[in-house]
Amino acid sequence: MFETEQEEFWAGEFGNNYISRNRGPEVVAAKTAMFAKILRHTDRVQSVRELGANIGLNILALRNLLPNAEFQAIEINARAFEQLNIIPGIAAANASLFDPSDWAPTDLAFTAGVLIHLNPDMLPLAYKRLYEASRRYVLVAEYYNPKPVDVPYRGHRERLWKRDFAGEIMDLYPSLMLVDYGFIYHRDANFPADDLTWFLMEKR
């Protein structure tokens, strides 16, 4: 059904179990704090697309900050999609982010904790989908490392990689310029999150 083992992994039971581990008002609060820092460097974002949205917690956080924006979301796991799809006013698709989309580009397109789980051979296509999804801003919030490294993930190998995702996408698409970047620390006193490094880029 899917091209890679990683897609099968997230579409299946492991992806189902992920849902219960990552939810709740505290998670949405931390995400809202992160996106507030990011959005202060943008201008008039009125539409957003997330590639790999799970149950939509990032979108719920963004809605706190962009109450009038339109949202699109793609999610590979069917059980997560069921919860994502009931969020009012969202256009959602149960699909792989590698699949082409006929949706119009949005002001902001992003991934958060998704590129790290993709088969590295498929990253150029993922970058293409992300770049094409945006008419202006591209955001990646992932685990950073200067060089690609495979990290054991809950007893599994080849299911999580750290690398310079933003640098690779900017090398591939020179029209993308870095606007700002930041780090979210798991020991933050008020809004702890998952040690993500975010990079906001703009098409120029």
SULLIN-V486446 format. One record per helix or strand of 2 or more residues. SS is the DSSP state (@ for helix, = for strand). FROM is the first residue (numbers start at 1). TO is the last residue. If there is no record, write none. Layout:
ss=SS from=FROM to=TO
ss=SS from=FROM to=TO
This chain:
ss=@ from=5 to=11
ss=@ from=13 to=21
ss=@ from=25 to=39
ss== from=47 to=51
ss=@ from=57 to=65
ss== from=70 to=75
ss=@ from=78 to=84
ss== from=90 to=94
ss== from=106 to=112
ss=@ from=115 to=117
ss=@ from=120 to=133
ss== from=134 to=142
ss== from=149 to=150
ss== from=161 to=162
ss=@ from=165 to=172
ss== from=176 to=183
ss== from=197 to=203
